[in-house]
Amino acid sequence: MALPLIFFHRGFEPYVAFTLWQARQTNPRSPVYLLGDDSNDLSGIGVNHVPFRDGAGAAGEFIAAYRHLSGHELASERLCFERWFHLHEFLQTAGINDFCFLDSDYFLLMDLEELRPGWSGFDMAGVPAWAFCYFSGPGIVARFCAFILDRFRDEAQIRQWEAAYRAGGDLFPPEGIHNVSDMLLWMMFIRDGGIKHLDLRLPRDGLVFDSLIDGAQGFRMRRGFKELSRRNGGFFGHHETTSREVRFAGLHLCGKYSKRLGPLFTGLPTLLLRACVRPKYHRNLRRLALIALHSWRLKRGFFAEPHV
């Protein structure tokens, strides 16, 4: 069976439809799942819609234990944790073994079946776990959810986090994590749990998975984004650290304007546009128009000429 691709999102945003459409186009053999709600059923574009239940089961236990130590909005930061509990609940009933879990703004540019053999022998392969991650089995997610609950129920840990957060320090140097987030917990879990992890943010065999399209991370930049060129159906960037051209297997379109870049890769197919016409109609059509307008403005000159 081809790798299942699992996304999570609460509510509907037009950019999510572009993300899922892209996943279906680049990975036609893989089942694509969206753990979502009543507002974002995208089964019309070939996505398996799986409603999650707010506050159910262990997710409710986590909400009761959560302490907000972040400059980000409480609901948004907490939801980043909650999604792992909803994923765990889904995996318990779905009978899925290895799979990939992706942010709703992570754009796949290659068929992951081509890359899957290179991840054999690793528990996880990701950037490092958020945005995009391959999991060799559901047990890792179960262990991580237990780890989250243990950490938030440990008052000594909470005091340590609070002191570091109030001081504005890096909670996991040199990662530059300044909030108590699921990113912090994943880094702690990978380190402390003996996880065999492959960091896909680092170019390997001429390929890389992007972690932030508007961050350099060793790559040449262009107009506020990583410089990209197109060649033979692939997308490439110049890795200045090694002076090599590296192919991107995925891009993290994280950020207000980055999320509007979808049509540069997908175009504006009719079926995809129809999927965005849903309640709340005025809001969604306005946001769809912003995506279309932004990508149209950037279309000419966005991609650089290929480096020879």
Contacts in CASP RR format, 6 or more apart in sequence:
PFRMAT RR
TARGET T0000
AUTHOR 0000-0000-0000
METHOD contacts of the structure
MODEL  1
MALPLIFFHRGFEPYVAFTLWQARQTNPRSPVYLLGDDSNDLSGIGVNHV
PFRDGAGAAGEFIAAYRHLSGHELASERLCFERWFHLHEFLQTAGINDFC
FLDSDYFLLMDLEELRPGWSGFDMAGVPAWAFCYFSGPGIVARFCAFILD
RFRDEAQIRQWEAAYRAGGDLFPPEGIHNVSDMLLWMMFIRDGGIKHLDL
RLPRDGLVFDSLIDGAQGFRMRRGFKELSRRNGGFFGHHETTSREVRFAG
LHLCGKYSKRLGPLFTGLPTLLLRACVRPKYHRNLRRLALIALHSWRLKR
GFFAEPHV
2 27 0 8 1.000
2 29 0 8 1.000
2 30 0 8 1.000
2 31 0 8 1.000
2 113 0 8 1.000
3 27 0 8 1.000
3 30 0 8 1.000
3 98 0 8 1.000
3 99 0 8 1.000
3 100 0 8 1.000
3 112 0 8 1.000
3 113 0 8 1.000
3 116 0 8 1.000
3 134 0 8 1.000
4 30 0 8 1.000
4 31 0 8 1.000
4 32 0 8 1.000
4 33 0 8 1.000
4 96 0 8 1.000
4 99 0 8 1.000
4 100 0 8 1.000
5 23 0 8 1.000
5 27 0 8 1.000
5 30 0 8 1.000
5 31 0 8 1.000
5 32 0 8 1.000
5 33 0 8 1.000
5 99 0 8 1.000
5 100 0 8 1.000
5 102 0 8 1.000
5 108 0 8 1.000
5 112 0 8 1.000
6 33 0 8 1.000
6 35 0 8 1.000
6 87 0 8 1.000
6 90 0 8 1.000
6 99 0 8 1.000
6 100 0 8 1.000
6 101 0 8 1.000
6 102 0 8 1.000
7 16 0 8 1.000
7 19 0 8 1.000
7 20 0 8 1.000
7 23 0 8 1.000
7 32 0 8 1.000
7 33 0 8 1.000
7 34 0 8 1.000
7 35 0 8 1.000
7 101 0 8 1.000
7 102 0 8 1.000
7 103 0 8 1.000
7 104 0 8 1.000
8 34 0 8 1.000
8 35 0 8 1.000
8 36 0 8 1.000
8 52 0 8 1.000
8 83 0 8 1.000
8 86 0 8 1.000
8 87 0 8 1.000
8 101 0 8 1.000
8 104 0 8 1.000
9 16 0 8 1.000
9 34 0 8 1.000
9 35 0 8 1.000
9 36 0 8 1.000
9 40 0 8 1.000
9 104 0 8 1.000
10 36 0 8 1.000
10 37 0 8 1.000
10 79 0 8 1.000
11 36 0 8 1.000
11 37 0 8 1.000
11 39 0 8 1.000
11 40 0 8 1.000
12 39 0 8 1.000
12 40 0 8 1.000
12 278 0 8 1.000
12 284 0 8 1.000
13 104 0 8 1.000
13 259 0 8 1.000
13 287 0 8 1.000
14 276 0 8 1.000
14 284 0 8 1.000
14 287 0 8 1.000
14 288 0 8 1.000
14 291 0 8 1.000
15 104 0 8 1.000
15 105 0 8 1.000
15 253 0 8 1.000
15 259 0 8 1.000
15 260 0 8 1.000
15 262 0 8 1.000
15 287 0 8 1.000
15 291 0 8 1.000
16 34 0 8 1.000
16 40 0 8 1.000
16 42 0 8 1.000
16 104 0 8 1.000
16 105 0 8 1.000
17 42 0 8 1.000
17 45 0 8 1.000
17 272 0 8 1.000
17 275 0 8 1.000
17 276 0 8 1.000
18 107 0 8 1.000
18 262 0 8 1.000
18 263 0 8 1.000
18 266 0 8 1.000
18 272 0 8 1.000
18 291 0 8 1.000
19 102 0 8 1.000
19 104 0 8 1.000
19 105 0 8 1.000
19 106 0 8 1.000
19 107 0 8 1.000
19 253 0 8 1.000
19 262 0 8 1.000
20 32 0 8 1.000
20 34 0 8 1.000
20 42 0 8 1.000
20 45 0 8 1.000
20 47 0 8 1.000
21 45 0 8 1.000
21 266 0 8 1.000
21 269 0 8 1.000
21 272 0 8 1.000
21 275 0 8 1.000
22 107 0 8 1.000
22 108 0 8 1.000
22 262 0 8 1.000
22 265 0 8 1.000
22 266 0 8 1.000
23 30 0 8 1.000
23 32 0 8 1.000
23 102 0 8 1.000
23 108 0 8 1.000
24 32 0 8 1.000
24 45 0 8 1.000
24 46 0 8 1.000
24 47 0 8 1.000
25 266 0 8 1.000
26 108 0 8 1.000
26 109 0 8 1.000
26 110 0 8 1.000
26 111 0 8 1.000
27 108 0 8 1.000
27 111 0 8 1.000
27 112 0 8 1.000
27 113 0 8 1.000
28 111 0 8 1.000
29 111 0 8 1.000
29 113 0 8 1.000
30 112 0 8 1.000
30 113 0 8 1.000
31 48 0 8 1.000
32 46 0 8 1.000
32 47 0 8 1.000
32 48 0 8 1.000
33 47 0 8 1.000
33 48 0 8 1.000
33 49 0 8 1.000
33 50 0 8 1.000
33 90 0 8 1.000
34 40 0 8 1.000
34 42 0 8 1.000
34 47 0 8 1.000
34 48 0 8 1.000
34 49 0 8 1.000
34 50 0 8 1.000
35 50 0 8 1.000
35 51 0 8 1.000
35 52 0 8 1.000
35 83 0 8 1.000
35 86 0 8 1.000
35 87 0 8 1.000
35 90 0 8 1.000
36 49 0 8 1.000
36 50 0 8 1.000
36 51 0 8 1.000
36 52 0 8 1.000
37 51 0 8 1.000
37 52 0 8 1.000
38 51 0 8 1.000
39 278 0 8 1.000
39 279 0 8 1.000
40 49 0 8 1.000
41 49 0 8 1.000
42 49 0 8 1.000
42 275 0 8 1.000
43 49 0 8 1.000
44 271 0 8 1.000
44 275 0 8 1.000
45 271 0 8 1.000
45 272 0 8 1.000
45 275 0 8 1.000
50 90 0 8 1.000
52 86 0 8 1.000
52 89 0 8 1.000
52 90 0 8 1.000
53 59 0 8 1.000
53 86 0 8 1.000
53 89 0 8 1.000
55 63 0 8 1.000
55 82 0 8 1.000
56 89 0 8 1.000
57 85 0 8 1.000
57 89 0 8 1.000
58 85 0 8 1.000
58 88 0 8 1.000
58 89 0 8 1.000
58 145 0 8 1.000
58 149 0 8 1.000
59 82 0 8 1.000
59 85 0 8 1.000
59 86 0 8 1.000
59 89 0 8 1.000
60 85 0 8 1.000
61 149 0 8 1.000
62 81 0 8 1.000
62 82 0 8 1.000
62 85 0 8 1.000
62 145 0 8 1.000
62 148 0 8 1.000
62 149 0 8 1.000
62 152 0 8 1.000
63 78 0 8 1.000
63 82 0 8 1.000
65 149 0 8 1.000
65 152 0 8 1.000
65 153 0 8 1.000
66 78 0 8 1.000
66 81 0 8 1.000
66 152 0 8 1.000
67 152 0 8 1.000
67 158 0 8 1.000
67 161 0 8 1.000
67 162 0 8 1.000
67 180 0 8 1.000
68 74 0 8 1.000
68 77 0 8 1.000
68 78 0 8 1.000
68 180 0 8 1.000
69 158 0 8 1.000
69 161 0 8 1.000
69 162 0 8 1.000
69 165 0 8 1.000
69 179 0 8 1.000
69 180 0 8 1.000
70 77 0 8 1.000
70 165 0 8 1.000
70 179 0 8 1.000
70 180 0 8 1.000
70 181 0 8 1.000
71 77 0 8 1.000
71 179 0 8 1.000
72 179 0 8 1.000
72 181 0 8 1.000
77 179 0 8 1.000
77 181 0 8 1.000
80 130 0 8 1.000
80 181 0 8 1.000
80 182 0 8 1.000
81 148 0 8 1.000
81 181 0 8 1.000
81 182 0 8 1.000
81 185 0 8 1.000
83 182 0 8 1.000
84 141 0 8 1.000
84 144 0 8 1.000
84 145 0 8 1.000
84 148 0 8 1.000
84 182 0 8 1.000
85 145 0 8 1.000
87 101 0 8 1.000
87 141 0 8 1.000
88 138 0 8 1.000
88 141 0 8 1.000
88 142 0 8 1.000
88 145 0 8 1.000
91 99 0 8 1.000
91 138 0 8 1.000
91 139 0 8 1.000
91 141 0 8 1.000
91 142 0 8 1.000
92 138 0 8 1.000
95 138 0 8 1.000
96 138 0 8 1.000
97 137 0 8 1.000
97 138 0 8 1.000
98 134 0 8 1.000
98 135 0 8 1.000
98 136 0 8 1.000
98 137 0 8 1.000
99 134 0 8 1.000
99 135 0 8 1.000
99 137 0 8 1.000
99 138 0 8 1.000
100 112 0 8 1.000
100 132 0 8 1.000
100 133 0 8 1.000
100 134 0 8 1.000
100 135 0 8 1.000
101 132 0 8 1.000
101 133 0 8 1.000
101 135 0 8 1.000
102 108 0 8 1.000
102 131 0 8 1.000
102 132 0 8 1.000
102 133 0 8 1.000
103 130 0 8 1.000
103 131 0 8 1.000
103 132 0 8 1.000
103 252 0 8 1.000
103 254 0 8 1.000
105 252 0 8 1.000
105 253 0 8 1.000
105 254 0 8 1.000
105 255 0 8 1.000
105 258 0 8 1.000
105 259 0 8 1.000
106 131 0 8 1.000
106 132 0 8 1.000
106 250 0 8 1.000
106 251 0 8 1.000
106 252 0 8 1.000
106 253 0 8 1.000
107 250 0 8 1.000
107 251 0 8 1.000
107 252 0 8 1.000
107 253 0 8 1.000
107 262 0 8 1.000
107 265 0 8 1.000
108 249 0 8 1.000
108 250 0 8 1.000
109 234 0 8 1.000
109 235 0 8 1.000
109 248 0 8 1.000
109 249 0 8 1.000
109 250 0 8 1.000
109 251 0 8 1.000
109 265 0 8 1.000
110 207 0 8 1.000
110 234 0 8 1.000
110 247 0 8 1.000
110 249 0 8 1.000
110 250 0 8 1.000
112 134 0 8 1.000
112 249 0 8 1.000
115 207 0 8 1.000
115 249 0 8 1.000
116 134 0 8 1.000
118 125 0 8 1.000
119 125 0 8 1.000
119 134 0 8 1.000
119 136 0 8 1.000
119 198 0 8 1.000
121 136 0 8 1.000
121 196 0 8 1.000
122 134 0 8 1.000
122 136 0 8 1.000
122 196 0 8 1.000
122 197 0 8 1.000
122 198 0 8 1.000
123 135 0 8 1.000
123 136 0 8 1.000
123 140 0 8 1.000
123 195 0 8 1.000
123 196 0 8 1.000
123 197 0 8 1.000
124 133 0 8 1.000
124 134 0 8 1.000
124 135 0 8 1.000
124 136 0 8 1.000
124 140 0 8 1.000
124 190 0 8 1.000
124 195 0 8 1.000
124 196 0 8 1.000
124 197 0 8 1.000
124 198 0 8 1.000
125 133 0 8 1.000
125 134 0 8 1.000
125 197 0 8 1.000
125 198 0 8 1.000
125 200 0 8 1.000
126 132 0 8 1.000
126 133 0 8 1.000
126 134 0 8 1.000
126 197 0 8 1.000
126 198 0 8 1.000
126 199 0 8 1.000
126 200 0 8 1.000
126 201 0 8 1.000
126 209 0 8 1.000
127 133 0 8 1.000
127 199 0 8 1.000
127 200 0 8 1.000
127 201 0 8 1.000
127 209 0 8 1.000
127 210 0 8 1.000
127 211 0 8 1.000
127 252 0 8 1.000
128 186 0 8 1.000
128 187 0 8 1.000
128 190 0 8 1.000
128 197 0 8 1.000
128 199 0 8 1.000
128 201 0 8 1.000
129 183 0 8 1.000
129 186 0 8 1.000
129 190 0 8 1.000
130 182 0 8 1.000
130 183 0 8 1.000
130 186 0 8 1.000
131 209 0 8 1.000
131 211 0 8 1.000
131 252 0 8 1.000
131 254 0 8 1.000
132 200 0 8 1.000
132 209 0 8 1.000
132 250 0 8 1.000
132 252 0 8 1.000
135 141 0 8 1.000
140 195 0 8 1.000
143 189 0 8 1.000
143 193 0 8 1.000
144 185 0 8 1.000
144 186 0 8 1.000
144 189 0 8 1.000
147 185 0 8 1.000
147 188 0 8 1.000
147 189 0 8 1.000
147 193 0 8 1.000
148 182 0 8 1.000
148 185 0 8 1.000
151 157 0 8 1.000
151 185 0 8 1.000
151 188 0 8 1.000
152 158 0 8 1.000
161 171 0 8 1.000
161 180 0 8 1.000
164 171 0 8 1.000
165 171 0 8 1.000
165 178 0 8 1.000
165 179 0 8 1.000
165 180 0 8 1.000
168 178 0 8 1.000
169 178 0 8 1.000
170 176 0 8 1.000
170 177 0 8 1.000
170 178 0 8 1.000
171 177 0 8 1.000
171 178 0 8 1.000
171 179 0 8 1.000
171 180 0 8 1.000
171 184 0 8 1.000
172 184 0 8 1.000
172 187 0 8 1.000
172 188 0 8 1.000
175 183 0 8 1.000
175 187 0 8 1.000
177 183 0 8 1.000
177 184 0 8 1.000
177 187 0 8 1.000
189 195 0 8 1.000
190 197 0 8 1.000
198 204 0 8 1.000
200 208 0 8 1.000
200 209 0 8 1.000
200 249 0 8 1.000
201 208 0 8 1.000
201 209 0 8 1.000
201 210 0 8 1.000
201 211 0 8 1.000
201 217 0 8 1.000
202 208 0 8 1.000
203 239 0 8 1.000
203 242 0 8 1.000
203 244 0 8 1.000
203 246 0 8 1.000
206 244 0 8 1.000
206 246 0 8 1.000
206 247 0 8 1.000
207 246 0 8 1.000
207 247 0 8 1.000
207 248 0 8 1.000
207 249 0 8 1.000
208 239 0 8 1.000
208 246 0 8 1.000
208 247 0 8 1.000
208 248 0 8 1.000
208 249 0 8 1.000
209 248 0 8 1.000
209 249 0 8 1.000
209 250 0 8 1.000
210 217 0 8 1.000
210 226 0 8 1.000
210 248 0 8 1.000
210 250 0 8 1.000
210 251 0 8 1.000
210 252 0 8 1.000
211 217 0 8 1.000
211 252 0 8 1.000
212 252 0 8 1.000
212 254 0 8 1.000
213 225 0 8 1.000
213 226 0 8 1.000
213 251 0 8 1.000
213 252 0 8 1.000
213 253 0 8 1.000
213 254 0 8 1.000
213 258 0 8 1.000
213 261 0 8 1.000
214 224 0 8 1.000
214 225 0 8 1.000
214 226 0 8 1.000
214 254 0 8 1.000
214 255 0 8 1.000
214 258 0 8 1.000
215 221 0 8 1.000
215 226 0 8 1.000
216 226 0 8 1.000
218 239 0 8 1.000
218 240 0 8 1.000
218 241 0 8 1.000
219 226 0 8 1.000
219 227 0 8 1.000
219 237 0 8 1.000
219 238 0 8 1.000
219 239 0 8 1.000
219 240 0 8 1.000
219 246 0 8 1.000
220 226 0 8 1.000
220 227 0 8 1.000
220 237 0 8 1.000
220 238 0 8 1.000
220 240 0 8 1.000
221 227 0 8 1.000
222 228 0 8 1.000
222 304 0 8 1.000
223 298 0 8 1.000
223 302 0 8 1.000
225 258 0 8 1.000
225 261 0 8 1.000
226 237 0 8 1.000
226 248 0 8 1.000
226 251 0 8 1.000
227 237 0 8 1.000
227 238 0 8 1.000
227 304 0 8 1.000
228 235 0 8 1.000
228 236 0 8 1.000
228 237 0 8 1.000
228 248 0 8 1.000
228 302 0 8 1.000
228 303 0 8 1.000
228 304 0 8 1.000
229 235 0 8 1.000
229 236 0 8 1.000
229 237 0 8 1.000
229 303 0 8 1.000
229 304 0 8 1.000
229 305 0 8 1.000
229 306 0 8 1.000
229 307 0 8 1.000
230 236 0 8 1.000
230 303 0 8 1.000
230 306 0 8 1.000
231 306 0 8 1.000
234 247 0 8 1.000
234 248 0 8 1.000
235 247 0 8 1.000
235 248 0 8 1.000
235 251 0 8 1.000
236 245 0 8 1.000
236 246 0 8 1.000
236 247 0 8 1.000
236 248 0 8 1.000
236 306 0 8 1.000
236 307 0 8 1.000
237 245 0 8 1.000
237 246 0 8 1.000
237 247 0 8 1.000
237 248 0 8 1.000
238 244 0 8 1.000
238 245 0 8 1.000
238 246 0 8 1.000
238 307 0 8 1.000
239 245 0 8 1.000
239 246 0 8 1.000
245 307 0 8 1.000
252 258 0 8 1.000
253 259 0 8 1.000
253 261 0 8 1.000
253 262 0 8 1.000
257 294 0 8 1.000
259 291 0 8 1.000
260 290 0 8 1.000
260 291 0 8 1.000
260 294 0 8 1.000
260 295 0 8 1.000
261 294 0 8 1.000
261 295 0 8 1.000
261 298 0 8 1.000
262 291 0 8 1.000
262 295 0 8 1.000
263 291 0 8 1.000
263 292 0 8 1.000
263 295 0 8 1.000
263 296 0 8 1.000
264 295 0 8 1.000
264 298 0 8 1.000
264 299 0 8 1.000
264 302 0 8 1.000
264 303 0 8 1.000
266 272 0 8 1.000
267 295 0 8 1.000
268 292 0 8 1.000
273 288 0 8 1.000
276 284 0 8 1.000
276 285 0 8 1.000
276 288 0 8 1.000
277 284 0 8 1.000
277 285 0 8 1.000
278 284 0 8 1.000
END
